[in-house]
Amino acid sequence: MNQDIPALITYPNVVSKLFTDKELFDRELQVYHLAPPHVPDLLSAGDAEVMDQKLYYITTKRIKGQAYLDQPNFSTTDLGAALAAFHAFTLEADKCLCHIDNQPQNILLAGSKYYFIDFSDSRRDFPEVDVTHLLLFWAEEYPFMDFIARAGSLLNSYQQNITLERERWSRALEQSITRFDERRAKYNKGFRRSEDSSRNRNWLSAVI
């Protein structure tokens, strides 16, 4: 994208995201058309010529919240229920719409409600793919006892709606660890694993 054109334009009550890649645009727009719970309302979408470049845009309601991990007292129970509701909306034959890129910046907390944003990487997959990837961020963030309390709370809440399957969980966790570590190495050059990271990951491998 032309460096003079921002990828995201924020207004007081709406946000417009710009794309040069139509495949990414179509993938994200499909999610907004589905309108699952905990996703901002779609207001408009289309294409336009800007500075002699064809762009695609999606405009949604602006969520005036913060990345949930920036709010120390966020409810793990409520997040587990929100993620389960998001997955359950499209769950069929054990697969559902998965966010895939559910890093903390893509899960906003506004008041007591969670919102999922940025669906360029989304696809249908087993729900274990999303849950394991989300919890890997916590495995790097929290000491062991704090981690297992928070992760256990989320998993208990989530499984009141969707049961996670052991074999799929193991495969998904292995894949999520590979993806997580590759992205950290690529985008966080000075990143160092936390002291409890390995212990937290071992707990995840045995919890389901």
C-alpha positions as CSV (number, residue, x, y, z in Angstrom):
1,M,0.0,0.0,0.0
2,N,1.2,3.5,-0.8
3,Q,3.0,4.7,2.4
4,D,0.9,7.9,2.3
5,I,-2.3,5.9,2.7
6,P,-3.0,4.6,6.2
7,A,-4.2,1.0,6.6
8,L,-6.7,2.1,9.2
9,I,-8.7,5.3,9.5
10,T,-10.3,6.0,12.8
11,Y,-13.2,8.4,13.3
12,P,-15.1,9.2,16.5
13,N,-17.7,6.5,15.9
14,V,-16.5,4.4,13.0
15,V,-13.3,2.7,11.7
16,S,-12.4,2.1,8.1
17,K,-9.9,-0.6,7.2
18,L,-8.2,-0.4,3.8
19,F,-6.9,-3.4,1.8
20,T,-4.9,-3.7,-1.4
21,D,-5.3,-7.5,-1.4
22,K,-8.8,-8.5,-2.5
23,E,-8.5,-12.0,-1.1
24,L,-7.9,-10.6,2.4
25,F,-10.7,-8.1,2.0
26,D,-13.2,-10.8,0.9
27,R,-12.2,-13.1,3.8
28,E,-12.7,-10.4,6.4
29,L,-15.9,-9.1,4.8
30,Q,-17.4,-12.5,4.8
31,V,-17.1,-12.6,8.6
32,Y,-18.8,-9.2,9.0
33,H,-21.6,-10.4,6.7
34,L,-22.1,-13.5,8.9
35,A,-22.4,-11.1,11.8
36,P,-21.5,-13.5,14.6
37,P,-21.8,-12.3,18.2
38,H,-19.0,-10.2,19.7
39,V,-18.0,-8.7,16.3
40,P,-18.5,-4.9,15.5
41,D,-21.4,-4.0,13.3
42,L,-20.6,-3.7,9.6
43,L,-21.6,-0.3,8.2
44,S,-20.3,-0.3,4.6
45,A,-17.8,-1.9,2.3
46,G,-16.6,-1.5,-1.3
47,D,-13.7,-0.4,-3.4
48,A,-12.3,3.0,-4.5
49,E,-9.4,4.5,-6.4
50,V,-7.1,6.4,-4.1
51,M,-3.9,8.0,-5.4
52,D,-4.1,5.9,-8.6
53,Q,-4.3,2.8,-6.5
54,K,-7.4,0.5,-6.2
55,L,-8.3,-0.1,-2.6
56,Y,-11.0,-2.1,-0.8
57,Y,-12.5,-0.8,2.4
58,I,-14.6,-2.1,5.3
59,T,-16.2,0.4,7.6
60,T,-17.5,-0.8,11.0
61,K,-18.7,0.6,14.2
62,R,-15.8,1.8,16.3
63,I,-15.4,-0.1,19.6
64,K,-14.1,2.3,22.2
65,G,-12.2,-0.3,24.2
66,Q,-8.7,-1.5,24.8
67,A,-6.8,-4.7,24.2
68,Y,-8.0,-7.0,26.9
69,L,-4.6,-7.9,28.3
70,D,-4.0,-4.2,29.0
71,Q,-6.8,-4.3,31.5
72,P,-5.5,-6.3,34.5
73,N,-8.9,-7.2,35.9
74,F,-10.5,-8.6,32.8
75,S,-12.9,-11.5,33.3
76,T,-11.5,-14.8,32.1
77,T,-15.0,-16.3,32.6
78,D,-16.6,-13.7,30.3
79,L,-13.9,-14.1,27.7
80,G,-14.4,-17.8,27.6
81,A,-18.1,-17.4,27.2
82,A,-17.6,-14.8,24.4
83,L,-15.2,-17.0,22.5
84,A,-17.5,-20.0,22.8
85,A,-20.5,-17.9,21.5
86,F,-18.4,-16.7,18.6
87,H,-17.5,-20.3,17.7
88,A,-20.9,-21.8,18.3
89,F,-22.5,-19.4,15.8
90,T,-20.9,-21.3,12.9
91,L,-20.1,-24.6,14.5
92,E,-21.0,-27.5,12.2
93,A,-19.4,-31.0,11.9
94,D,-16.9,-30.1,14.7
95,K,-15.5,-27.1,12.8
96,C,-16.3,-23.4,13.1
97,L,-15.2,-20.0,12.0
98,C,-11.8,-19.5,13.8
99,H,-10.2,-16.1,14.2
100,I,-6.7,-17.6,13.9
101,D,-4.9,-14.2,14.6
102,N,-6.4,-13.8,18.1
103,Q,-3.5,-11.8,19.6
104,P,-4.5,-9.5,22.5
105,Q,-4.7,-6.4,20.2
106,N,-7.5,-8.2,18.2
107,I,-9.7,-8.8,21.2
108,L,-11.0,-5.5,22.6
109,L,-12.7,-5.1,26.0
110,A,-15.3,-2.2,26.1
111,G,-16.9,-2.0,29.5
112,S,-17.7,-5.7,30.3
113,K,-18.1,-6.8,26.6
114,Y,-15.5,-8.4,24.4
115,Y,-15.2,-7.8,20.7
116,F,-13.1,-9.6,18.1
117,I,-11.6,-7.7,15.3
118,D,-9.3,-8.2,12.3
119,F,-10.3,-11.3,10.4
120,S,-7.9,-11.3,7.5
121,D,-6.5,-14.7,8.6
122,S,-9.8,-16.3,9.6
123,R,-10.9,-19.7,8.3
124,R,-13.0,-22.7,9.3
125,D,-11.2,-25.1,11.6
126,F,-11.5,-26.9,14.8
127,P,-12.2,-24.6,17.8
128,E,-9.2,-26.0,19.6
129,V,-7.0,-24.1,17.1
130,D,-8.2,-20.7,18.4
131,V,-8.3,-21.6,22.1
132,T,-4.8,-23.0,22.2
133,H,-3.3,-20.0,20.3
134,L,-5.1,-17.5,22.6
135,L,-3.7,-19.2,25.7
136,L,-0.1,-19.2,24.5
137,F,-0.1,-15.4,25.0
138,W,-1.1,-16.0,28.6
139,A,1.6,-18.7,29.0
140,E,4.2,-15.9,28.2
141,E,2.4,-13.3,30.4
142,Y,1.7,-14.9,33.7
143,P,3.6,-16.9,36.4
144,F,2.5,-20.5,36.7
145,M,-0.1,-20.4,39.5
146,D,-1.7,-17.2,38.0
147,F,-1.6,-18.8,34.6
148,I,-3.4,-22.0,35.5
149,A,-6.0,-20.1,37.5
150,R,-6.8,-17.9,34.6
151,A,-6.5,-20.5,31.9
152,G,-8.6,-23.0,33.9
153,S,-11.3,-20.4,34.4
154,L,-11.5,-19.6,30.7
155,L,-11.6,-23.3,29.7
156,N,-14.3,-24.1,32.3
157,S,-16.4,-21.3,31.0
158,Y,-15.8,-22.2,27.3
159,Q,-16.6,-25.8,27.8
160,Q,-20.0,-25.0,29.3
161,N,-20.9,-24.4,25.7
162,I,-18.4,-26.3,23.5
163,T,-16.5,-29.4,24.6
164,L,-12.9,-29.5,23.6
165,E,-11.6,-32.9,22.3
166,R,-8.3,-34.3,23.6
167,E,-6.8,-35.5,20.4
168,R,-7.7,-32.4,18.4
169,W,-6.4,-30.3,21.4
170,S,-3.0,-32.0,21.3
171,R,-2.6,-31.5,17.5
172,A,-3.8,-27.9,17.7
173,L,-1.5,-27.0,20.5
174,E,1.5,-28.3,18.6
175,Q,0.5,-26.3,15.5
176,S,-0.2,-23.2,17.6
177,I,3.1,-23.3,19.4
178,T,4.9,-23.5,16.0
179,R,2.9,-20.6,14.6
180,F,3.3,-18.5,17.8
181,D,7.0,-19.0,18.1
182,E,7.6,-18.2,14.4
183,R,5.6,-15.0,14.6
184,R,7.4,-13.9,17.8
185,A,10.7,-14.5,16.2
186,K,9.7,-12.5,13.1
187,Y,7.9,-9.6,14.7
188,N,9.5,-9.4,18.2
189,K,13.2,-9.5,17.6
190,G,14.2,-8.9,21.3
191,F,11.5,-11.3,22.6
192,R,12.6,-13.6,25.5
193,R,10.5,-16.5,26.8
194,S,9.2,-16.0,30.3
195,E,10.6,-18.1,33.1
196,D,7.3,-20.1,33.5
197,S,6.6,-20.4,29.8
198,S,7.7,-24.1,29.4
199,R,5.8,-25.1,32.6
200,N,2.7,-23.2,31.4
201,R,2.9,-24.9,28.0
202,N,3.3,-28.3,29.6
203,W,0.2,-27.7,31.7
204,L,-1.7,-26.8,28.5
205,S,-0.6,-30.1,26.9
206,A,-2.2,-32.1,29.7
207,V,-5.3,-30.0,30.7
208,I,-7.8,-31.4,28.2
